[in-house]
Amino acid sequence: MLILNKTAGVFFKPSKRKIYEYLRSFNFHPGKVFLHKLVLGIETSCDDTAAAVVDETGNVWGEAIHSQTEVHLKTGGIIPPVAQQLHRENIQRIVQEALSVSKISPSELSAIATTIKPGLALSLGVGLSFSLQLVDQLKKPFIPIHHMEAHALTIRLTNKVEFPFLVLLISGGHCLLALVRGVSDFLLLGKSLDIAPGDMLDKVARRLSLIKHPECSTMSGGKAIEHLAKQGNKLHFDFKPPMQRAKNCDFSFSGLQHVVDKTITQKEKEEGIEKGQLLSSAADIAAAVQHTTACHIAKRTHRAILFCKQRNFLSESNAVLVVSGGVASNLYIRKALEIVTNATQCTLLCPPPRLCTDNGVMIAWNGIERLRAGLGILYDTEGIRYEPKCPLGVDISKEVGEAAIKVPPLKMKI
């Protein structure tokens, strides 16, 4: 349906006949009457093509997703032009599948919501261009979505969570702590100063050649680390948590990755094996790096909770920490965060694992949230652009650092 001129980087509109045939391919149910708002969400920010139809009560009418994980595992990482091509090949089918499962025709939608920031430029472009074609033909409102806002608000689809609450977003592309005061009202307390935790774990997994491990050959890097770590001794290697002297809520993972990389090189020499072969100590390294990552994330989150309570940003008796994003499905890291929330009398909430990773449901739900609040609903899409890099909310991380809150030590018995 969409044709991309690679040289100019411009999407050309398909013929009206093609769009007409595409829209006619859906089953129409003119007799149906919907009492609730319905939003189609489309997600292509990275390497998953996803779509879903959700109503304002949180009911998921239909969803579909095409994962590119298998392809990118073979290439050792995400190659943007490859991701873009796979999005192009699958987006029409995925959107059609989500609508077909929901038994809802495009004309019955209240709006179309699509991720336009942040993410891989080439991937974002496919989703945005496709969505704008639908919006133009169907004459529906368009709701541009901030990917991290969608992750943060997903919990309100599955749980009754009132504002304000603290959110920790940890994934392959992002790591941040923010106070969520409203649908589009965020205070950024801290973020990763270099790479994201999921990215670091993926790189360690590649350096350990875990794709060659019989138990991990089909797993993403982070999943492989978590799986193998269960068989390892986390105390065998002493990796120090980053930024121990910095009394803020920022994160750093590149230094840890560098130390682990040096350790792997040293162990390869000791075992007399070449780079790319499996180390006998791979499980111990996986366990140690996962433990250090969990401790680092837990300590920064602990400080964020203490800061928010000190400033009366969170209720003393009813404080909530929401953890979302792909790395939030790591149960070891989740247990470390449970230790923190138990010590600070907070409630820890996580969306179900399938809603922690990128998906169309969270985008559609963010569209519902914005539709109900009357925020960011566009009836004219002229000039709308995707933004590969985009901060979330108002950055008060400097203020957090100046507060210099000392975090009491906790025993991480996981």
C-alpha positions as CSV (number, residue, x, y, z in Angstrom):
1,M,0.0,0.0,0.0
2,L,2.9,2.4,0.7
3,I,5.8,2.9,-1.6
4,L,9.0,4.5,-0.3
5,N,11.5,6.3,-2.4
6,K,14.7,5.3,-0.6
7,T,16.8,8.1,-2.2
8,A,14.5,11.0,-1.3
9,G,13.1,9.4,1.9
10,V,9.6,10.4,0.8
11,F,6.4,8.3,0.9
12,F,4.2,8.4,-2.2
13,K,0.5,8.1,-1.9
14,P,-0.9,4.9,-3.3
15,S,-3.7,5.2,-5.9
16,K,-7.2,5.8,-4.7
17,R,-8.2,2.5,-6.3
18,K,-5.7,0.6,-4.1
19,I,-6.9,2.3,-0.9
20,Y,-10.6,1.7,-1.9
21,E,-9.8,-2.0,-2.5
22,Y,-7.9,-2.1,0.9
23,L,-10.8,-0.6,2.8
24,R,-13.3,-2.8,1.0
25,S,-11.4,-5.9,2.2
26,F,-12.9,-5.4,5.7
27,N,-16.1,-6.9,6.9
28,F,-18.6,-4.0,7.5
29,H,-21.3,-4.3,10.1
30,P,-23.6,-1.4,9.5
31,G,-26.2,-2.6,12.0
32,K,-23.8,-2.4,15.0
33,V,-24.0,0.4,17.5
34,F,-21.0,1.1,19.7
35,L,-21.6,2.9,23.0
36,H,-17.9,3.3,23.7
37,K,-15.1,5.1,22.0
38,L,-12.9,2.8,19.8
39,V,-9.3,3.6,18.9
40,L,-7.0,1.7,16.5
41,G,-3.4,1.8,17.8
42,I,-0.4,1.3,15.4
43,E,3.1,0.7,16.7
44,T,6.3,0.6,14.6
45,S,8.8,2.4,16.7
46,C,11.5,-0.3,16.6
47,D,11.4,-3.9,15.4
48,D,7.8,-5.0,16.1
49,T,4.9,-4.2,13.8
50,A,1.7,-4.1,16.0
51,A,-1.9,-3.0,15.9
52,A,-4.9,-3.2,18.2
53,V,-8.4,-2.0,18.7
54,V,-9.3,-0.9,22.2
55,D,-12.3,0.7,23.7
56,E,-12.6,3.2,26.6
57,T,-13.5,0.6,29.2
58,G,-10.1,-1.2,28.4
59,N,-11.6,-4.0,26.4
60,V,-9.2,-5.2,23.7
61,W,-11.4,-6.0,20.7
62,G,-8.6,-7.3,18.5
63,E,-4.8,-7.2,18.2
64,A,-2.0,-8.5,16.0
65,I,1.7,-8.3,16.0
66,H,4.6,-9.3,13.8
67,S,7.9,-9.8,15.6
68,Q,11.2,-9.3,13.9
69,T,13.2,-10.9,16.7
70,E,14.2,-14.0,14.7
71,V,15.6,-12.0,11.8
72,H,17.6,-9.6,14.0
73,L,19.0,-12.5,16.1
74,K,20.7,-13.8,12.9
75,T,22.2,-10.4,12.1
76,G,23.4,-9.8,15.7
77,G,21.3,-6.7,16.2
78,I,18.7,-4.5,14.7
79,I,19.6,-3.1,11.3
80,P,17.3,-0.1,10.7
81,P,16.8,-0.6,6.9
82,V,16.0,-4.2,7.4
83,A,13.5,-3.3,10.2
84,Q,12.0,-0.7,7.9
85,Q,11.5,-3.2,5.1
86,L,9.9,-5.7,7.4
87,H,7.5,-3.1,8.7
88,R,6.6,-2.2,5.1
89,E,5.9,-5.8,4.2
90,N,3.7,-6.5,7.3
91,I,1.9,-3.3,8.4
92,Q,-1.1,-3.6,6.1
93,R,-1.6,-7.3,7.0
94,I,-1.2,-6.6,10.8
95,V,-3.7,-3.7,10.8
96,Q,-6.2,-5.7,8.7
97,E,-5.8,-8.7,11.1
98,A,-6.4,-6.6,14.2
99,L,-9.5,-5.1,12.6
100,S,-10.8,-8.4,11.3
101,V,-10.4,-10.1,14.7
102,S,-12.2,-7.2,16.4
103,K,-15.0,-7.4,13.8
104,I,-14.9,-3.7,13.6
105,S,-14.8,-1.8,10.3
106,P,-12.5,1.3,9.9
107,S,-15.5,3.5,9.6
108,E,-16.6,2.6,13.2
109,L,-13.3,3.9,14.8
110,S,-13.3,7.0,16.9
111,A,-9.7,7.8,16.1
112,I,-6.4,6.3,14.9
113,A,-3.4,6.6,17.3
114,T,0.2,5.9,16.2
115,T,3.6,6.1,17.7
116,I,5.5,9.0,16.2
117,K,8.3,9.4,18.8
118,P,10.8,8.3,19.9
119,G,12.3,5.4,18.0
120,L,14.1,4.3,14.9
121,A,13.5,7.0,12.2
122,L,13.0,4.5,9.4
123,S,10.6,2.4,11.4
124,L,8.6,5.3,12.7
125,G,8.2,6.6,9.2
126,V,6.4,3.5,8.0
127,G,3.8,3.6,10.7
128,L,3.2,7.3,10.4
129,S,2.8,7.3,6.6
130,F,0.5,4.3,6.7
131,S,-1.7,5.9,9.4
132,L,-1.9,9.2,7.6
133,Q,-3.3,7.4,4.6
134,L,-6.0,5.8,6.7
135,V,-6.8,9.0,8.5
136,D,-7.1,10.9,5.2
137,Q,-9.4,8.3,3.6
138,L,-11.6,7.6,6.6
139,K,-11.7,11.3,7.8
140,K,-10.9,10.2,11.4
141,P,-9.0,12.2,14.1
142,F,-5.3,11.3,14.4
143,I,-3.6,11.0,17.8
144,P,0.2,11.1,17.7
145,I,1.7,9.0,20.5
146,H,4.9,9.3,22.6
147,H,6.1,5.7,22.9
148,M,7.2,6.1,26.6
149,E,4.0,7.8,27.6
150,A,2.2,4.8,26.2
151,H,4.3,2.4,28.3
152,A,3.7,4.5,31.4
153,L,-0.1,4.6,31.0
154,T,-0.6,0.9,30.1
155,I,-1.0,0.0,33.8
156,R,-4.3,2.1,33.8
157,L,-5.8,-0.4,31.3
158,T,-5.2,-3.4,33.6
159,N,-5.4,-1.8,37.1
160,K,-7.2,1.0,38.7
161,V,-4.3,3.4,39.2
162,E,-4.9,7.1,40.0
163,F,-2.5,9.9,39.3
164,P,0.1,10.6,40.6
165,F,2.3,7.6,40.5
166,L,6.0,6.8,39.9
167,V,7.0,5.0,36.8
168,L,10.2,3.1,36.0
169,L,10.5,2.4,32.2
170,I,13.2,-0.1,31.4
171,S,13.7,-1.6,27.9
172,G,16.2,-2.2,25.1
173,G,16.0,1.5,24.0
174,H,15.1,3.4,27.2
175,C,15.6,3.7,30.9
176,L,14.0,6.4,33.0
177,L,12.2,7.3,36.2
178,A,9.3,9.8,36.1
179,L,6.5,11.0,38.2
180,V,3.2,10.7,36.3
181,R,0.9,13.5,37.3
182,G,-1.6,13.2,34.4
183,V,-2.1,11.8,30.9
184,S,0.6,14.1,29.4
185,D,2.0,15.5,32.6
186,F,5.4,14.0,33.5
187,L,8.3,15.0,35.7
188,L,11.5,13.3,34.6
189,L,13.5,12.3,37.7
190,G,16.4,10.5,36.0
191,K,17.4,8.7,32.8
192,S,20.2,6.6,31.4
193,L,23.2,8.8,30.6
194,D,24.4,6.3,27.9
195,I,22.8,3.0,26.9
196,A,19.6,1.3,28.1
197,P,19.7,-1.8,30.3
198,G,18.1,-4.0,27.6
199,D,20.7,-2.9,25.1
200,M,23.5,-3.7,27.5
201,L,22.1,-7.2,28.3
202,D,21.7,-7.9,24.6
203,K,25.4,-6.9,24.0
204,V,26.6,-9.1,26.8
205,A,24.6,-12.0,25.4
206,R,26.1,-11.4,21.9
207,R,29.6,-11.2,23.4
208,L,29.0,-14.5,25.2
209,S,27.7,-16.0,21.9
210,L,24.6,-17.3,23.7
211,I,22.8,-17.8,20.4
212,K,25.1,-20.9,20.1
213,H,23.9,-22.2,23.5
214,P,21.3,-25.0,22.9
215,E,18.9,-23.6,25.5
216,C,19.1,-20.0,24.3
217,S,19.3,-20.2,20.5
218,T,15.9,-18.7,19.9
219,M,15.8,-16.2,22.8
220,S,16.5,-12.5,22.6
221,G,19.7,-11.4,24.5
222,G,18.0,-10.3,27.6
223,K,15.9,-13.4,27.8
224,A,19.0,-15.6,27.3
225,I,20.8,-13.8,30.1
226,E,17.9,-14.3,32.5
227,H,17.5,-17.9,31.6
228,L,21.2,-18.8,31.9
229,A,21.6,-16.7,35.1
230,K,19.4,-19.2,36.9
231,Q,22.2,-21.8,36.5
232,G,25.0,-19.5,37.6
233,N,26.6,-18.1,40.7
234,K,26.0,-14.4,40.9
235,L,28.9,-14.0,43.5
236,H,31.5,-15.7,41.3
237,F,32.3,-12.3,39.6
238,D,32.3,-9.1,41.5
239,F,30.9,-6.5,39.1
240,K,30.4,-3.1,41.0
241,P,27.1,-1.3,40.5
242,P,27.7,1.9,38.5
243,M,27.5,5.5,39.8
244,Q,27.6,4.5,43.5
245,R,28.7,8.0,44.6
246,A,26.3,10.0,42.5
247,K,23.3,10.9,44.7
248,N,20.8,11.2,41.8
249,C,18.4,9.1,39.9
250,D,20.3,8.8,36.6
251,F,21.5,5.4,35.3
252,S,24.6,4.2,33.4
253,F,25.2,0.8,31.8
254,S,28.0,1.3,29.3
255,G,30.8,1.1,32.0
256,L,29.4,-2.2,33.3
257,Q,29.2,-3.5,29.8
258,H,32.9,-2.6,29.2
259,V,34.0,-4.3,32.5
260,V,32.0,-7.5,31.6
261,D,33.5,-7.4,28.1
262,K,37.1,-7.3,29.6
263,T,36.2,-10.1,31.9
264,I,35.0,-12.3,29.1
265,T,38.2,-11.6,27.1
266,Q,40.2,-12.6,30.1
267,K,38.2,-15.8,30.7
268,E,38.6,-16.8,27.0
269,K,42.4,-16.5,27.4
270,E,42.3,-18.6,30.6
271,E,40.1,-21.3,29.0
272,G,42.1,-21.2,25.8
273,I,39.1,-20.6,23.5
274,E,38.6,-18.2,20.7
275,K,36.1,-15.3,20.6
276,G,32.7,-16.7,19.6
277,Q,33.0,-20.0,21.5
278,L,31.0,-20.7,24.6
279,L,32.7,-20.1,28.0
280,S,32.3,-22.7,30.8
281,S,31.7,-19.7,33.1
282,A,29.0,-18.1,30.9
283,A,26.2,-18.8,33.4
284,D,28.2,-17.2,36.3
285,I,28.8,-14.1,34.2
286,A,25.1,-13.9,33.2
287,A,24.1,-14.2,36.9
288,A,26.6,-11.6,38.0
289,V,25.7,-9.0,35.4
290,Q,22.0,-9.5,36.0
291,H,22.5,-9.1,39.7
292,T,24.6,-5.9,39.3
293,T,22.0,-4.5,36.9
294,A,19.2,-5.2,39.3
295,C,21.0,-3.6,42.2
296,H,21.8,-0.5,40.2
297,I,18.2,-0.1,39.0
298,A,16.8,-0.8,42.5
299,K,19.0,1.8,44.2
300,R,18.1,4.6,41.8
301,T,14.4,3.7,42.1
302,H,14.7,3.7,45.9
303,R,16.1,7.3,45.8
304,A,13.3,8.4,43.4
305,I,10.6,7.1,45.9
306,L,12.3,8.8,48.8
307,F,12.6,12.1,46.8
308,C,8.9,12.0,45.8
309,K,7.8,11.3,49.3
310,Q,10.0,14.1,50.7
311,R,8.5,16.6,48.3
312,N,4.9,15.2,48.9
313,F,4.7,14.2,45.2
314,L,3.5,10.8,46.3
315,S,1.1,9.8,49.1
316,E,2.8,8.4,52.2
317,S,0.1,5.7,52.6
318,N,-0.8,5.0,49.0
319,A,2.3,5.4,46.9
320,V,2.5,3.3,43.7
321,L,5.5,2.3,41.6
322,V,4.7,1.1,38.1
323,V,7.4,-0.8,36.2
324,S,7.0,-1.2,32.4
325,G,9.0,-1.8,29.3
326,G,10.6,-5.0,27.9
327,V,13.2,-5.4,30.8
328,A,10.3,-5.2,33.3
329,S,9.4,-8.8,32.4
330,N,12.8,-9.9,33.9
331,L,11.6,-11.5,37.1
332,Y,15.0,-11.2,38.9
333,I,15.0,-7.4,38.4
334,R,11.3,-7.3,39.5
335,K,12.2,-9.1,42.7
336,A,14.9,-6.6,43.5
337,L,12.3,-3.8,43.0
338,E,9.9,-5.7,45.3
339,I,12.5,-5.5,48.1
340,V,12.6,-1.7,47.5
341,T,8.8,-1.2,47.5
342,N,8.4,-3.4,50.6
343,A,11.0,-1.2,52.4
344,T,9.3,2.0,51.4
345,Q,5.7,1.0,51.9
346,C,4.9,1.3,48.2
347,T,2.7,-0.8,45.9
348,L,4.6,-2.4,43.0
349,L,2.6,-2.8,39.8
350,C,3.6,-4.2,36.4
351,P,1.5,-4.8,33.3
352,P,1.3,-8.4,32.2
353,P,4.5,-9.4,30.3
354,R,2.8,-9.3,26.9
355,L,2.0,-5.6,27.5
356,C,5.5,-4.8,28.8
357,T,7.1,-5.3,25.4
358,D,6.1,-3.1,22.4
359,N,2.5,-3.7,21.3
360,G,-0.5,-2.1,19.7
361,V,-2.7,-2.3,22.8
362,M,-0.7,0.3,24.7
363,I,-0.8,2.7,21.8
364,A,-4.5,2.3,21.3
365,W,-5.0,2.7,25.1
366,N,-2.9,5.9,25.1
367,G,-5.2,7.1,22.3
368,I,-8.2,6.4,24.5
369,E,-6.6,8.3,27.5
370,R,-5.9,11.3,25.3
371,L,-9.3,11.1,23.6
372,R,-11.0,11.2,27.1
373,A,-8.8,14.0,28.3
374,G,-9.2,16.0,25.0
375,L,-5.4,16.2,24.6
376,G,-3.4,16.1,21.4
377,I,-6.3,15.1,19.0
378,L,-5.5,16.3,15.5
379,Y,-8.2,16.9,12.9
380,D,-5.6,18.3,10.5
381,T,-2.4,16.3,10.1
382,E,-0.6,18.8,7.9
383,G,3.1,19.1,8.9
384,I,3.0,16.1,11.3
385,R,6.5,14.5,11.6
386,Y,8.0,11.7,13.4
387,E,10.7,12.4,16.1
388,P,13.5,9.8,16.5
389,K,14.6,11.5,19.7
390,C,12.2,13.1,22.1
391,P,12.4,13.6,25.9
392,L,9.5,12.7,28.2
393,G,8.0,15.5,30.3
394,V,9.7,18.2,32.3
395,D,13.3,17.3,33.4
396,I,13.8,17.9,37.1
397,S,16.8,15.5,37.4
398,K,19.1,18.3,38.4
399,E,16.8,19.1,41.3
400,V,16.8,15.5,42.3
401,G,20.7,15.5,42.3
402,E,20.8,18.7,44.4
403,A,18.6,17.0,47.0
404,A,21.4,14.5,47.4
405,I,19.2,11.9,49.2
406,K,21.2,9.1,50.9
407,V,19.7,5.7,50.3
408,P,19.8,3.3,53.2
409,P,21.4,-0.1,52.3
410,L,19.0,-3.0,51.6
411,K,19.9,-6.7,51.5
412,M,19.3,-7.9,48.0
413,K,18.4,-11.5,48.9
414,I,16.9,-12.7,45.6
